[in-house]
Amino acid sequence: MSSTSISPTSISPTSAPPQAATDAVEAIVEATPADNNTGQVHRPRRLRRTGALRRMVQETVLTAADLIYPLFVMEGEGQQEAIPSMPNCFRYSLDLLLEEAKAVWELGIGAIALFPLIPHHQKDNAGTESYNPDGLIPRAVRALKQALPELLVITDVALDPYSSEGHDGIVQNGQILNDETVAVLAKQALVQAEAGADFVAPSDMMDGRVREIRKALDAEGWINVGILAYSAKYASAYYGPFRDALDSAPKFGDKKTYQMDAANAREALKEVELDIKEGADIVMVKPALAYLDVICRIKQHTNLPVAAYNVSGEYAMVKAAAQQGWIDEKAVMLETLTSMKRAGADLILTYFAKDAALALRTEKGKA
């Protein structure tokens, strides 16, 4: 075989190349004229020599505009409750939520995602509080849009915060009902749109819910309200701290009958394609860090913006290791978020958003 018929990209990176291919590549290298008789022609380190040079050729640039900050809201006034499994994260009463949102906006973060802590007495199997027009989330959205009209507000569409069973859908005889749940999700999305939400974000993984939400929104004239679909949401063990934050853990079983199997990647493409056909404006992978390969595949599959959710367990692990002095928290945080963008995420939901924006501002000031 001619040596010119072999290219490095034609060799599988996951297995040892055939000997013939190895010999051909070595022949190409050996045939190239040497630099200063050292045998070294290409010196990639030339482009790493100084900070200014590294910044000039940097392939992936993380900015505050890439980040979406998830915030937890609860009833009450003047209250800020720490979440033990998520250091530096809090549940905010509405008045303090507005202060936090203003601080986030001033850092250059253009969007927040809202999640409610619902009192137990307001929960039931049908999630009826989820579409109460005077409920916690609609009130929070109205207050946020009045105080910060340019801030993008994204609302979660799911039943688990409102469910007495802790599941994302209506439960009957131990089963999660799909179509009956979708009808409630459409009502929930409408109430959120009417309150002023810029995007509704169905996170439940019920089949067909994007289509029904889009139909409901359009029928009521909310054609400019977008849908950020949790298109590839896995039944992950990384969600534990989030469920602590909202007291929304399942009361029985798990969510594997409706959320995706962690072993599957091709299935994610099917889920994404269905959501796109049903009217999604942005598709998302959740979690992010253990699913960078899925983010990459989806980015190659669609021209829609791709979001990734840097979830509570991923956040908590970094925080715990940093508290032990085992890692440099700031460096690991930025490296982790950059890896998600490098994999193909256009947007990243992360509890690190505020800290990352501050760190990026500091780095820019030093440049």
C-alpha positions as CSV (number, residue, x, y, z in Angstrom):
1,M,0.0,0.0,0.0
2,S,1.3,3.4,-0.9
3,S,2.2,5.6,2.1
4,T,0.2,8.5,0.7
5,S,-3.0,6.5,1.0
6,I,-2.9,6.6,4.8
7,S,-3.9,9.5,6.9
8,P,-3.9,9.7,10.7
9,T,-7.6,10.4,10.8
10,S,-8.3,7.1,9.0
11,I,-7.0,5.1,12.0
12,S,-9.4,4.3,14.7
13,P,-8.4,6.0,18.0
14,T,-10.0,3.3,20.1
15,S,-7.8,0.3,19.0
16,A,-4.2,-0.4,18.1
17,P,-3.7,0.3,14.3
18,P,-2.6,-2.5,12.0
19,Q,1.1,-2.8,11.6
20,A,1.0,-1.8,7.9
21,A,-0.7,1.5,8.8
22,T,1.8,2.1,11.6
23,D,4.7,1.6,9.2
24,A,3.1,3.9,6.7
25,V,2.6,6.8,9.2
26,E,6.2,6.3,10.4
27,A,7.4,6.5,6.8
28,I,5.7,9.8,6.3
29,V,7.2,11.3,9.4
30,E,10.7,10.0,8.6
31,A,10.5,11.3,5.0
32,T,9.8,14.9,6.2
33,P,12.8,17.2,6.3
34,A,14.3,17.6,9.8
35,D,14.3,20.9,11.7
36,N,17.9,21.8,12.8
37,N,18.9,18.2,12.5
38,T,16.8,17.3,15.5
39,G,14.3,15.2,13.6
40,Q,11.6,17.5,15.0
41,V,9.6,19.4,12.4
42,H,6.3,20.3,14.0
43,R,6.6,21.9,17.4
44,P,3.1,22.5,18.8
45,R,4.6,24.0,21.9
46,R,5.4,27.1,19.8
47,L,1.8,28.0,20.1
48,R,1.8,27.6,23.9
49,R,4.8,29.7,24.7
50,T,3.0,32.7,26.3
51,G,-0.4,33.5,27.8
52,A,-1.2,35.9,25.0
53,L,-0.3,33.3,22.4
54,R,-2.4,30.6,24.1
55,R,-5.4,33.0,24.2
56,M,-5.0,33.9,20.5
57,V,-5.2,30.2,19.4
58,Q,-7.7,29.0,22.0
59,E,-10.3,26.9,20.3
60,T,-13.1,27.0,23.0
61,V,-14.0,30.2,24.8
62,L,-16.3,30.1,27.8
63,T,-18.2,33.3,28.6
64,A,-20.8,34.4,31.2
65,A,-23.3,34.6,28.3
66,D,-23.1,30.8,27.9
67,L,-24.4,30.2,31.4
68,I,-27.9,29.8,32.8
69,Y,-28.2,30.0,36.6
70,P,-30.7,27.6,38.3
71,L,-32.4,29.2,41.3
72,F,-34.6,27.7,44.0
73,V,-37.6,29.7,45.2
74,M,-39.8,29.0,48.2
75,E,-42.7,30.7,50.1
76,G,-42.1,33.3,52.8
77,E,-40.3,36.6,53.1
78,G,-36.7,37.5,54.0
79,Q,-35.7,33.8,54.0
80,Q,-32.6,32.2,52.6
81,E,-32.1,28.5,53.4
82,A,-28.9,26.7,52.8
83,I,-29.0,23.4,50.9
84,P,-26.5,21.1,52.9
85,S,-25.7,18.8,49.9
86,M,-25.1,21.8,47.6
87,P,-22.7,24.2,49.3
88,N,-23.3,27.9,48.5
89,C,-26.7,27.1,47.0
90,F,-29.8,28.4,48.7
91,R,-33.6,28.3,48.6
92,Y,-34.8,31.9,48.4
93,S,-38.1,33.6,49.3
94,L,-39.3,35.7,46.5
95,D,-37.9,39.0,47.8
96,L,-34.4,37.6,48.2
97,L,-34.7,35.8,44.9
98,L,-35.1,39.2,43.2
99,E,-31.9,40.4,44.8
100,E,-30.0,37.3,43.7
101,A,-31.3,37.7,40.2
102,K,-30.2,41.3,40.0
103,A,-26.7,40.2,41.1
104,V,-26.6,37.6,38.5
105,W,-27.7,40.0,35.7
106,E,-25.0,42.4,36.7
107,L,-22.4,39.7,36.2
108,G,-23.5,39.2,32.6
109,I,-25.5,36.1,33.0
110,G,-28.6,36.6,30.8
111,A,-30.9,33.7,32.0
112,I,-32.1,31.9,35.1
113,A,-34.0,28.7,35.5
114,L,-36.6,28.5,38.3
115,F,-37.4,25.5,40.5
116,P,-40.0,25.7,43.3
117,L,-40.0,24.2,46.8
118,I,-43.7,23.4,47.2
119,P,-45.2,22.9,50.7
120,H,-46.4,19.4,51.3
121,H,-50.0,20.4,51.8
122,Q,-50.1,21.7,48.2
123,K,-49.0,18.4,46.7
124,D,-51.2,15.7,45.3
125,N,-50.9,12.9,42.8
126,A,-52.3,15.0,39.9
127,G,-49.9,17.9,40.5
128,T,-52.8,20.4,40.4
129,E,-50.8,23.2,42.1
130,S,-48.5,23.2,39.1
131,Y,-51.1,25.1,37.0
132,N,-52.4,27.4,39.8
133,P,-52.1,30.9,38.2
134,D,-51.4,32.4,41.6
135,G,-48.9,29.6,42.5
136,L,-45.3,30.2,43.6
137,I,-43.7,30.0,40.1
138,P,-46.2,32.3,38.3
139,R,-45.8,34.9,41.1
140,A,-42.0,34.6,40.9
141,V,-42.0,35.0,37.1
142,R,-44.2,38.1,37.2
143,A,-42.0,39.7,39.9
144,L,-38.8,38.9,38.0
145,K,-40.1,40.2,34.7
146,Q,-41.2,43.4,36.4
147,A,-37.9,44.0,38.1
148,L,-35.6,42.7,35.3
149,P,-37.5,42.7,32.1
150,E,-34.5,41.8,29.9
151,L,-33.5,38.8,32.1
152,L,-34.6,35.6,30.4
153,V,-36.7,33.5,32.7
154,I,-36.9,29.7,32.1
155,T,-39.5,27.7,34.0
156,D,-39.5,24.0,34.7
157,V,-42.4,22.0,33.4
158,A,-42.8,18.8,35.4
159,L,-44.9,17.3,38.1
160,D,-42.3,16.0,40.6
161,P,-42.1,19.2,42.7
162,Y,-45.9,19.2,43.0
163,S,-46.4,15.4,43.2
164,S,-47.2,13.7,46.5
165,E,-45.5,10.6,44.9
166,G,-42.4,12.5,43.9
167,H,-42.6,11.3,40.3
168,D,-42.7,13.4,37.1
169,G,-46.1,12.0,36.2
170,I,-49.5,10.9,37.5
171,V,-49.3,7.6,39.3
172,Q,-51.8,4.8,38.9
173,N,-51.3,1.3,40.3
174,G,-47.6,1.9,40.5
175,Q,-47.3,3.0,36.9
176,I,-46.6,6.5,35.5
177,L,-49.4,7.6,33.2
178,N,-48.0,9.3,30.1
179,D,-50.9,10.9,28.2
180,E,-52.8,12.0,31.3
181,T,-49.6,13.6,32.6
182,V,-49.0,15.4,29.3
183,A,-52.4,17.1,29.5
184,V,-51.4,18.5,32.9
185,L,-48.0,19.6,31.6
186,A,-49.7,21.6,28.9
187,K,-51.8,23.4,31.5
188,Q,-48.7,24.1,33.6
189,A,-46.8,25.5,30.6
190,L,-49.7,27.8,29.7
191,V,-49.9,29.3,33.2
192,Q,-46.1,29.9,33.1
193,A,-46.3,31.6,29.7
194,E,-49.2,33.8,30.9
195,A,-47.0,34.9,33.8
196,G,-44.3,36.0,31.5
197,A,-41.9,33.1,31.1
198,D,-39.5,33.4,28.1
199,F,-39.0,29.6,27.9
200,V,-40.8,26.7,29.3
201,A,-38.6,23.7,29.9
202,P,-40.3,20.3,30.0
203,S,-38.0,18.0,32.1
204,D,-40.4,15.1,32.6
205,M,-39.5,12.9,29.6
206,M,-43.1,11.9,28.9
207,D,-43.6,11.0,25.2
208,G,-45.3,13.7,23.1
209,R,-45.2,16.4,25.7
210,V,-43.3,18.9,23.5
211,R,-45.9,18.6,20.7
212,E,-48.8,19.1,23.1
213,I,-47.2,22.1,24.9
214,R,-46.4,23.8,21.6
215,K,-50.0,23.3,20.4
216,A,-51.4,24.7,23.7
217,L,-49.1,27.7,23.6
218,D,-49.8,28.5,20.0
219,A,-53.6,28.1,20.4
220,E,-53.5,30.7,23.2
221,G,-51.3,33.1,21.2
222,W,-48.0,32.5,23.0
223,I,-46.2,31.9,19.8
224,N,-43.0,33.7,21.0
225,V,-42.6,31.6,24.2
226,G,-39.9,29.1,23.5
227,I,-39.5,25.4,24.5
228,L,-36.2,24.3,26.0
229,A,-36.7,20.5,25.9
230,Y,-34.9,18.2,28.2
231,S,-34.5,15.9,25.2
232,A,-31.9,13.5,26.5
233,K,-32.5,13.3,30.2
234,Y,-31.0,10.2,31.8
235,A,-32.2,8.3,34.9
236,S,-29.1,9.4,36.7
237,A,-27.6,8.9,40.2
238,Y,-26.3,12.5,39.9
239,Y,-29.6,14.1,40.9
240,G,-29.6,13.4,44.6
241,P,-28.7,16.9,45.9
242,F,-31.3,18.5,43.7
243,R,-34.0,16.3,45.1
244,D,-32.9,17.3,48.6
245,A,-33.2,20.9,47.5
246,L,-36.9,20.5,46.4
247,D,-37.8,17.6,48.7
248,S,-38.9,15.8,45.5
249,A,-37.4,12.3,45.7
250,P,-39.7,9.5,44.4
251,K,-41.8,7.9,47.2
252,F,-41.3,4.5,45.5
253,G,-39.2,2.9,42.8
254,D,-37.2,5.0,40.4
255,K,-37.6,7.0,37.1
256,K,-36.1,4.4,34.8
257,T,-39.4,3.7,33.0
258,Y,-39.5,7.2,31.6
259,Q,-36.0,8.7,31.8
260,M,-33.2,7.3,29.6
261,D,-30.8,4.4,30.3
262,A,-27.3,5.7,31.1
263,A,-25.9,3.0,28.7
264,N,-27.7,4.4,25.6
265,A,-26.4,7.1,23.2
266,R,-28.1,6.3,19.9
267,E,-31.5,6.6,21.7
268,A,-30.6,10.2,22.6
269,L,-30.6,11.0,18.9
270,K,-34.0,9.5,18.5
271,E,-35.3,11.6,21.5
272,V,-33.8,14.7,20.1
273,E,-35.2,14.2,16.6
274,L,-38.7,13.7,18.1
275,D,-38.5,16.8,20.1
276,I,-37.3,18.8,17.2
277,K,-40.2,17.6,15.0
278,E,-42.6,18.4,17.8
279,G,-41.4,22.0,18.1
280,A,-38.5,22.3,20.5
281,D,-36.4,25.5,20.1
282,I,-33.4,24.3,22.2
283,V,-32.6,20.7,23.1
284,M,-30.7,19.6,26.2
285,V,-28.7,16.8,27.6
286,K,-28.9,16.1,31.4
287,P,-26.5,15.3,33.1
288,A,-23.5,16.8,31.3
289,L,-20.2,15.7,32.7
290,A,-20.7,11.9,32.3
291,Y,-22.5,12.5,28.9
292,L,-20.0,14.6,27.0
293,D,-20.1,12.0,24.2
294,V,-23.9,12.4,23.9
295,I,-23.6,16.2,23.8
296,C,-21.0,15.8,20.9
297,R,-23.3,13.5,19.0
298,I,-26.3,15.7,19.3
299,K,-24.3,18.8,18.3
300,Q,-23.4,17.0,15.1
301,H,-27.0,15.9,14.6
302,T,-28.8,19.3,14.7
303,N,-28.4,22.9,14.0
304,L,-30.6,23.9,17.0
305,P,-28.8,25.3,20.1
306,V,-27.7,22.5,22.4
307,A,-27.8,22.9,26.1
308,A,-26.2,20.9,28.9
309,Y,-27.2,20.6,32.5
310,N,-24.2,20.5,34.9
311,V,-26.3,18.9,37.6
312,S,-26.3,18.9,41.4
313,G,-24.2,15.8,41.9
314,E,-21.5,17.0,39.6
315,Y,-21.5,20.4,41.4
316,A,-21.5,18.7,44.9
317,M,-18.5,16.5,44.0
318,V,-16.4,19.4,43.1
319,K,-17.4,21.3,46.2
320,A,-16.7,18.4,48.5
321,A,-13.3,17.7,47.0
322,A,-12.4,21.4,47.2
323,Q,-13.5,21.5,50.9
324,Q,-11.1,18.7,51.6
325,G,-8.3,20.6,49.8
326,W,-7.9,17.9,47.2
327,I,-8.5,20.1,44.2
328,D,-8.3,23.7,43.1
329,E,-12.0,24.5,42.9
330,K,-11.8,27.5,40.6
331,A,-9.5,25.7,38.1
332,V,-11.6,22.5,38.1
333,M,-14.9,24.5,37.8
334,L,-13.7,26.4,34.7
335,E,-12.1,23.3,33.2
336,T,-15.3,21.3,33.7
337,L,-17.5,24.0,32.1
338,T,-15.1,24.5,29.2
339,S,-15.2,20.7,28.6
340,M,-19.0,20.9,28.2
341,K,-18.7,23.7,25.7
342,R,-15.9,22.0,23.9
343,A,-18.1,18.9,23.5
344,G,-20.7,21.0,21.8
345,A,-22.9,22.7,24.4
346,D,-24.0,26.2,23.4
347,L,-25.6,26.8,26.8
348,I,-24.8,25.4,30.2
349,L,-27.2,25.3,33.2
350,T,-24.9,25.2,36.2
351,Y,-24.9,26.1,39.9
352,F,-21.4,27.4,39.3
353,A,-22.8,30.1,37.0
354,K,-22.3,33.0,39.5
355,D,-18.8,31.8,40.6
356,A,-17.8,31.1,37.0
357,A,-18.9,34.6,35.8
358,L,-16.9,36.2,38.6
359,A,-13.8,34.1,37.8
360,L,-14.1,34.9,34.1
361,R,-14.4,38.6,34.8
362,T,-11.3,38.4,37.0
363,E,-9.3,36.6,34.3
364,K,-10.4,39.1,31.7
365,G,-9.2,41.9,33.9
366,K,-5.8,40.3,34.2
367,A,-5.4,39.7,30.4
